[in-house]
Amino acid sequence: MRSKTVIFLLLATFVLSIASSNTSLWNGARRSPIKDSVIVSDTLLQRVKTGENAPKEDIDTTNMDSLQLAIYHHNKAIDDSIHADSVQRSRANGITSPVVYSADDSLVYDALTGTAYLYGSSKVDYQNMKLASDKVYLNMDSSLVRATGSADSTEENGLRGKPTFSMGKDSYESDTMAYNFKSGKGLIKGVYTEQQEGFLSGERAKRDSSGVVYIEHGRYTTCDAPHPDFYIALSRAKVRPGKDVVFGPAYLVVADVPLPLAIPYGFFPFSKKYSSGLIMPSYGEEQDRGFYLRDGGYYFAISDKWDLKLLGEIYTKGSWGVSVASNYRRRYRHAGSFLFSYQDTRMGDKGLPDYSRQESFKLQWSHRQDPKANPFSSLSASVNFATSSYERNNLNSMYNPQTLTQSTRTSSVSWSTNFSSIGLSLSTTANLAQNMRDSTIQLTLPT
């Protein structure tokens, strides 16, 4: 009997324990701490994505039991660590602005490597940096973007959609390039850029964070053709956009033929203000005078009131020529231009019967007086005088039918004044008419 009583008490205790546990499970099912913790976690993650600050408390914890509080604080600690890690990453990679990218053909994102692959007229914009290319690889973890063109045998250099990189007013074209958002540095292969009125290209180039570009094996020319007729070959060059180009040993190349004209050091200024500098000559061949270099010389920016340009030309068969040109202007006073050109033309080979030599020159002067300079007197001039052989020996005139067929040249200089106090006026004019066919001159003295 006593043993039966003990067995009954044990069974009653077991039943009461099961009932107690079922009551706890039933109460827990009415308020699931796991479900609440998931809601908190999702809310925090959403705020991390949108850039909002994580809240201190998202749900009421006053009615939670010990198990619910433990699960809630555990999940909240995980959410806080995720938010802190996202903020640290944003500060570590140095990207403070949105990176906007798009592609016409396809866009593939690799979540494992954090790389976006853009194909077909791809574009990437970050702050004032703009990149356009046919292929772009963008890695957000390393802040690195790479761009290249697509192989196409019908295009120049076998590439289609070559990268075009621009930052502010500076623009560069290249075959391939890589740029780091964080450091602002870049590596360019086959770079091509336009600076003021010159064109600069190079095999390889590096760009530092300040925008200075260092070029290896470069070319500088004023010819805008894809394959320039002449250029200065630069072994090394440092380009400061909008300012100047400083280069090391360099030599002149004409028609892909290096000439023995080399300099150890030099620079080209890119100032928007007026400045003195060299004028690159043009080259070619003329049947009677041989190969030539012409219209090369130096420009003197003396002041903002007047300038001076000295040009020369030389031919392999002995002909040569020089010219002086100037423009002047004084506000509310006068403005004009002046040109004098001299040519020594030699045809044929010296010592042979067909050899000839001619000396010719041309003089032009234009002067205009501002009406505000002196209301009582004025001076104006329009002088155009040249020898009959000048236009026939000048290459610029040989391809201008209007200049060659011009039979008469006229020049005039006039001056007038008036005496308002006595009601009289005086004017005088000198005229010169030149017949280009028979070289006769008719001069009218001041009238």
C-alpha positions as CSV (number, residue, x, y, z in Angstrom):
1,M,0.0,0.0,0.0
2,R,2.8,2.3,0.9
3,S,4.6,1.6,-2.4
4,K,1.4,2.4,-4.4
5,T,1.2,5.8,-2.6
6,V,4.7,6.7,-3.6
7,I,4.1,5.7,-7.2
8,F,0.9,7.9,-7.2
9,L,2.8,10.9,-5.9
10,L,5.5,10.6,-8.5
11,L,2.9,10.4,-11.3
12,A,1.1,13.5,-10.0
13,T,4.4,15.5,-9.8
14,F,5.2,14.5,-13.5
15,V,1.8,15.5,-14.7
16,L,2.0,18.9,-12.9
17,S,5.4,19.6,-14.4
18,I,4.1,18.8,-18.0
19,A,1.1,21.1,-17.4
20,S,3.4,23.9,-16.2
21,S,5.7,23.6,-19.2
22,N,2.7,23.6,-21.6
23,T,1.4,26.8,-19.9
24,S,4.8,28.4,-20.5
25,L,4.9,27.3,-24.1
26,W,1.3,28.5,-24.7
27,N,2.1,31.9,-23.1
28,G,5.2,32.1,-25.3
29,A,3.3,31.4,-28.4
30,R,1.1,34.4,-27.8
31,R,4.1,36.8,-27.9
32,S,7.0,35.3,-29.8
33,P,10.3,36.9,-28.8
34,I,11.9,35.4,-31.9
35,K,9.4,37.1,-34.2
36,D,9.8,40.4,-32.4
37,S,13.6,40.2,-32.7
38,V,13.4,39.5,-36.4
39,I,11.2,42.6,-36.9
40,V,13.7,44.7,-35.0
41,S,16.6,43.3,-37.1
42,D,14.8,44.0,-40.4
43,T,14.0,47.5,-39.3
44,L,17.6,48.3,-38.4
45,L,18.9,46.8,-41.6
46,Q,16.5,48.9,-43.7
47,R,17.6,52.0,-41.9
48,V,21.3,51.1,-42.5
49,K,20.6,50.9,-46.2
50,T,18.7,54.2,-46.3
51,G,21.4,55.9,-44.1
52,E,19.2,56.6,-41.1
53,N,20.5,56.3,-37.5
54,A,19.6,53.2,-35.6
55,P,17.0,53.7,-32.9
56,K,17.7,52.9,-29.2
57,E,14.4,51.1,-28.6
58,D,12.0,49.9,-31.3
59,I,9.6,47.8,-29.1
60,D,8.3,47.9,-25.6
61,T,10.3,45.6,-23.3
62,T,8.5,46.2,-20.0
63,N,6.3,43.1,-20.4
64,M,9.0,40.8,-21.6
65,D,10.2,37.8,-19.5
66,S,13.8,37.0,-19.1
67,L,14.0,34.7,-22.1
68,Q,12.4,37.4,-24.4
69,L,14.7,40.1,-23.1
70,A,17.8,37.9,-23.7
71,I,16.8,37.2,-27.3
72,Y,15.9,40.8,-28.0
73,H,19.2,42.2,-26.6
74,H,21.1,39.6,-28.5
75,N,19.6,40.5,-31.9
76,K,19.9,44.2,-31.1
77,A,23.6,43.8,-30.5
78,I,23.9,42.1,-33.9
79,D,22.0,44.9,-35.6
80,D,24.1,47.6,-33.9
81,S,27.3,45.9,-35.0
82,I,26.0,45.7,-38.6
83,H,25.2,49.4,-38.6
84,A,28.5,50.4,-37.1
85,D,30.4,48.2,-39.6
86,S,28.5,49.8,-42.5
87,V,29.4,53.3,-41.3
88,Q,33.0,52.4,-40.9
89,R,33.1,50.9,-44.4
90,S,31.6,54.1,-45.8
91,R,34.2,56.2,-44.1
92,A,37.1,53.8,-45.0
93,N,36.5,53.5,-48.7
94,G,36.3,57.3,-49.1
95,I,33.2,57.4,-51.3
96,T,31.1,60.2,-50.0
97,S,28.7,60.7,-53.0
98,P,26.5,58.3,-55.0
99,V,28.1,56.4,-57.9
100,V,25.6,56.4,-60.8
101,Y,26.2,53.8,-63.5
102,S,24.2,52.5,-66.5
103,A,24.7,50.4,-69.6
104,D,22.7,49.9,-72.8
105,D,23.3,46.2,-73.5
106,S,23.6,44.4,-70.1
107,L,24.6,45.0,-66.5
108,V,25.8,42.1,-64.3
109,Y,26.5,42.3,-60.6
110,D,28.7,39.8,-58.8
111,A,27.7,39.9,-55.1
112,L,30.7,37.8,-54.0
113,T,33.3,40.1,-55.4
114,G,31.3,43.3,-55.3
115,T,31.9,44.0,-59.0
116,A,29.5,45.4,-61.5
117,Y,30.1,44.5,-65.2
118,L,28.7,47.0,-67.7
119,Y,28.5,46.3,-71.4
120,G,27.4,48.6,-74.3
121,S,27.6,52.4,-74.1
122,S,28.4,52.2,-70.4
123,K,28.4,55.4,-68.2
124,V,29.7,56.0,-64.7
125,D,29.2,59.3,-62.9
126,Y,30.8,60.2,-59.6
127,Q,30.7,63.9,-58.4
128,N,32.3,65.8,-61.3
129,M,33.9,62.8,-62.8
130,K,32.2,61.3,-65.9
131,L,33.3,58.1,-67.7
132,A,31.9,56.7,-70.9
133,S,33.1,53.5,-72.5
134,D,31.8,50.3,-74.3
135,K,33.0,48.1,-71.3
136,V,33.3,49.1,-67.7
137,Y,34.2,47.0,-64.6
138,L,33.2,48.7,-61.3
139,N,34.4,47.4,-58.0
140,M,32.8,49.2,-55.0
141,D,34.9,47.4,-52.3
142,S,38.2,48.7,-53.8
143,S,36.7,51.9,-55.2
144,L,38.3,51.0,-58.6
145,V,36.7,51.4,-62.0
146,R,38.2,50.0,-65.2
147,A,37.2,50.8,-68.8
148,T,38.1,49.6,-72.2
149,G,36.7,49.5,-75.8
150,S,35.4,46.4,-77.7
151,A,37.4,44.7,-80.4
152,D,36.2,45.9,-83.9
153,S,38.3,45.5,-87.0
154,T,36.4,48.2,-88.8
155,E,37.4,50.9,-86.3
156,E,40.6,52.8,-85.9
157,N,43.1,50.9,-83.7
158,G,40.7,48.0,-83.7
159,L,38.6,49.3,-80.8
160,R,35.0,50.5,-80.7
161,G,33.7,52.7,-77.9
162,K,37.0,53.7,-76.4
163,P,36.9,55.2,-72.9
164,T,36.3,59.0,-72.6
165,F,37.2,60.4,-69.2
166,S,36.3,63.9,-68.1
167,M,36.6,65.8,-64.9
168,G,35.5,69.4,-64.8
169,K,36.9,71.1,-68.0
170,D,39.6,68.4,-68.6
171,S,38.8,65.6,-71.0
172,Y,40.9,62.6,-72.1
173,E,40.4,59.8,-74.6
174,S,42.2,56.5,-74.2
175,D,42.3,52.8,-75.3
176,T,42.1,51.5,-71.7
177,M,42.1,53.2,-68.3
178,A,41.7,52.6,-64.6
179,Y,40.6,55.1,-62.0
180,N,40.4,55.0,-58.2
181,F,37.5,57.0,-56.6
182,K,39.2,57.1,-53.2
183,S,42.7,58.3,-54.2
184,G,41.7,60.2,-57.4
185,K,44.6,58.5,-59.3
186,G,44.4,56.8,-62.6
187,L,46.4,54.8,-65.2
188,I,45.8,55.4,-68.9
189,K,47.0,53.6,-72.0
190,G,46.9,55.3,-75.3
191,V,45.9,58.7,-73.9
192,Y,44.7,61.6,-76.2
193,T,43.7,65.1,-75.0
194,E,43.3,68.6,-76.5
195,Q,44.9,71.5,-74.7
196,Q,44.0,75.0,-76.0
197,E,45.1,74.9,-79.7
198,G,47.4,71.8,-79.4
199,F,46.9,68.1,-79.3
200,L,48.8,65.8,-76.9
201,S,48.9,62.0,-77.0
202,G,51.0,59.3,-75.4
203,E,51.5,55.6,-75.1
204,R,51.1,55.5,-71.3
205,A,50.1,58.0,-68.7
206,K,49.5,58.4,-65.0
207,R,47.2,60.9,-63.3
208,D,47.7,61.9,-59.7
209,S,45.2,63.1,-57.2
210,S,45.8,66.8,-58.1
211,G,45.0,66.2,-61.8
212,V,48.6,66.4,-63.1
213,V,49.2,63.8,-65.9
214,Y,52.6,62.2,-66.5
215,I,53.0,60.9,-70.1
216,E,55.6,58.5,-71.5
217,H,56.5,58.5,-75.2
218,G,54.2,61.4,-76.1
219,R,53.4,63.6,-79.1
220,Y,52.5,67.2,-79.3
221,T,51.2,68.8,-82.5
222,T,48.8,71.5,-83.7
223,C,47.5,69.2,-86.5
224,D,44.1,67.9,-85.8
225,A,44.4,64.8,-88.1
226,P,44.2,61.3,-86.5
227,H,47.7,60.7,-87.9
228,P,49.4,64.1,-87.8
229,D,51.7,65.2,-90.6
230,F,54.2,66.8,-88.1
231,Y,54.7,66.6,-84.3
232,I,57.2,67.0,-81.6
233,A,58.1,63.6,-80.1
234,L,58.4,63.8,-76.3
235,S,60.2,61.1,-74.3
236,R,58.7,62.3,-71.0
237,A,56.1,65.0,-70.3
238,K,54.3,66.5,-67.4
239,V,50.9,68.0,-68.2
240,R,49.2,70.5,-65.9
241,P,45.8,71.0,-67.5
242,G,45.0,74.5,-68.5
243,K,48.6,75.7,-67.5
244,D,51.5,74.1,-69.4
245,V,53.4,71.0,-70.6
246,V,56.9,70.5,-69.4
247,F,58.9,67.9,-71.3
248,G,62.3,66.3,-71.4
249,P,64.4,65.4,-74.5
250,A,62.3,66.0,-77.7
251,Y,62.8,66.1,-81.4
252,L,60.8,67.2,-84.5
253,V,59.2,64.6,-86.7
254,V,57.8,65.5,-90.2
255,A,56.0,62.9,-92.4
256,D,57.1,60.2,-89.9
257,V,60.7,61.1,-90.6
258,P,62.7,62.2,-87.5
259,L,64.7,65.4,-88.2
260,P,68.0,66.3,-86.5
261,L,66.3,69.1,-84.6
262,A,66.3,68.1,-80.9
263,I,66.1,70.0,-77.6
264,P,67.0,68.7,-74.1
265,Y,64.2,70.5,-72.3
266,G,61.2,72.7,-73.0
267,F,57.6,73.6,-72.2
268,F,54.4,74.8,-73.9
269,P,52.2,77.3,-72.0
270,F,48.4,76.9,-72.1
271,S,47.4,80.3,-70.8
272,K,44.1,81.8,-71.9
273,K,45.7,85.2,-71.7
274,Y,47.9,86.5,-74.6
275,S,51.5,85.2,-74.5
276,S,54.5,85.0,-76.7
277,G,55.6,81.7,-78.3
278,L,56.7,79.7,-81.3
279,I,54.6,79.3,-84.4
280,M,54.8,75.8,-85.8
281,P,55.6,75.7,-89.6
282,S,53.8,73.8,-92.2
283,Y,55.7,71.6,-94.7
284,G,55.2,70.3,-98.2
285,E,56.6,70.2,-101.7
286,E,56.4,72.6,-104.6
287,Q,57.4,71.5,-108.1
288,D,59.8,74.3,-109.1
289,R,61.2,75.1,-105.6
290,G,61.4,71.7,-103.9
291,F,60.5,70.8,-100.3
292,Y,59.6,73.6,-98.0
293,L,58.9,74.8,-94.4
294,R,56.8,77.9,-94.4
295,D,54.7,80.1,-92.1
296,G,56.9,79.3,-89.1
297,G,58.3,81.8,-86.7
298,Y,57.6,83.6,-83.4
299,Y,54.7,85.6,-82.0
300,F,55.4,88.5,-79.7
301,A,52.6,89.5,-77.3
302,I,54.1,92.9,-76.5
303,S,51.0,94.3,-74.7
304,D,47.2,94.4,-74.9
305,K,47.5,97.3,-77.3
306,W,49.6,95.8,-80.1
307,D,51.5,92.6,-81.1
308,L,54.1,91.5,-83.6
309,K,54.5,88.3,-85.7
310,L,57.6,87.3,-87.5
311,L,57.3,84.5,-90.1
312,G,59.7,82.9,-92.5
313,E,59.8,80.3,-95.3
314,I,62.6,78.3,-96.9
315,Y,62.8,75.9,-99.9
316,T,65.4,73.2,-100.6
317,K,66.3,74.8,-104.0
318,G,67.3,78.1,-102.5
319,S,64.1,80.2,-102.3
320,W,63.3,82.0,-99.1
321,G,61.1,84.7,-97.7
322,V,60.3,86.7,-94.5
323,S,57.2,88.6,-93.4
324,V,56.3,91.0,-90.5
325,A,52.8,91.5,-89.3
326,S,51.3,93.6,-86.6
327,N,47.9,94.6,-85.1
328,Y,47.3,97.6,-83.0
329,R,44.3,99.0,-81.2
330,R,43.7,101.8,-78.7
331,R,40.3,102.0,-77.3
332,Y,38.4,105.2,-78.4
333,R,41.5,106.2,-80.4
334,H,42.4,104.1,-83.4
335,A,42.9,100.5,-84.7
336,G,44.7,99.0,-87.6
337,S,47.0,96.4,-89.0
338,F,50.3,96.3,-90.9
339,L,51.9,93.7,-93.1
340,F,55.2,93.6,-95.0
341,S,56.4,90.5,-96.9
342,Y,59.6,89.9,-98.9
343,Q,60.3,86.9,-101.2
344,D,63.5,85.8,-103.0
345,T,62.3,83.2,-105.5
346,R,64.7,81.0,-107.5
347,M,63.4,78.7,-110.2
348,G,65.3,75.8,-111.7
349,D,68.9,74.8,-111.1
350,K,71.6,77.4,-110.8
351,G,74.0,77.3,-113.9
352,L,71.3,76.0,-116.2
353,P,69.5,78.0,-118.9
354,D,66.1,77.7,-117.1
355,Y,67.4,79.2,-113.9
356,S,65.7,82.5,-112.8
357,R,65.6,84.7,-109.8
358,Q,62.9,87.2,-108.8
359,E,62.6,89.5,-105.8
360,S,59.1,90.6,-104.8
361,F,57.4,92.3,-101.9
362,K,54.0,93.2,-100.6
363,L,52.9,96.1,-98.4
364,Q,49.5,96.4,-96.6
365,W,48.3,99.0,-94.1
366,S,44.9,99.6,-92.8
367,H,44.1,102.3,-90.3
368,R,40.8,103.5,-88.8
369,Q,40.3,106.3,-86.4
370,D,37.6,106.2,-83.7
371,P,35.0,109.0,-84.1
372,K,35.4,109.6,-80.3
373,A,39.1,110.3,-80.6
374,N,38.8,113.8,-82.2
375,P,35.5,115.2,-83.4
376,F,37.3,117.8,-85.5
377,S,39.8,115.7,-87.5
378,S,40.1,112.1,-88.8
379,L,42.7,110.0,-90.5
380,S,42.1,106.8,-92.5
381,A,44.3,104.6,-94.7
382,S,43.9,101.6,-96.9
383,V,47.1,100.6,-98.6
384,N,47.5,97.5,-100.7
385,F,50.7,97.5,-102.9
386,A,52.6,94.5,-104.3
387,T,54.9,93.8,-107.2
388,S,53.5,92.0,-110.1
389,S,55.5,88.8,-109.5
390,Y,54.6,88.5,-105.8
391,E,51.2,86.8,-106.2
392,R,52.6,84.4,-108.8
393,N,55.3,83.3,-106.4
394,N,53.2,83.1,-103.3
395,L,51.7,79.7,-102.5
396,N,48.6,81.2,-100.8
397,S,47.8,83.1,-103.9
398,M,48.4,80.3,-106.4
399,Y,45.2,78.5,-105.3
400,N,43.1,81.6,-105.1
401,P,41.7,82.5,-108.5
402,Q,40.4,85.8,-107.4
403,T,43.8,87.0,-106.3
404,L,45.5,85.8,-109.5
405,T,43.0,87.4,-111.8
406,Q,43.0,90.7,-110.0
407,S,44.1,93.3,-112.5
408,T,44.1,96.5,-110.4
409,R,45.1,97.3,-106.9
410,T,44.2,100.6,-105.3
411,S,45.5,102.4,-102.2
412,S,44.4,105.6,-100.5
413,V,45.2,107.7,-97.5
414,S,42.9,110.5,-96.5
415,W,42.8,113.2,-93.8
416,S,40.2,115.8,-93.0
417,T,39.7,118.5,-90.4
418,N,37.2,121.3,-89.9
419,F,37.4,124.7,-88.2
420,S,34.1,125.2,-86.6
421,S,34.9,128.7,-85.3
422,I,35.1,130.1,-88.8
423,G,32.9,127.5,-90.6
424,L,35.6,126.0,-92.9
425,S,36.7,122.4,-93.5
426,L,39.8,121.0,-95.2
427,S,40.2,117.5,-96.6
428,T,43.1,115.8,-98.6
429,T,43.4,112.4,-100.2
430,A,46.3,110.5,-101.9
431,N,45.4,107.7,-104.3
432,L,47.5,105.1,-106.0
433,A,46.2,102.7,-108.8
434,Q,48.4,99.8,-109.8
435,N,47.9,97.7,-113.0
436,M,49.1,94.2,-112.3
437,R,49.2,93.1,-116.0
438,D,51.7,95.7,-117.3
439,S,53.0,96.9,-113.9
440,T,52.0,100.6,-114.6
441,I,51.3,102.8,-111.6
442,Q,49.0,105.9,-111.6
443,L,49.6,108.2,-108.6
444,T,47.2,111.0,-107.7
445,L,48.9,113.6,-105.4
446,P,46.9,115.0,-102.5
447,T,43.8,116.8,-103.7
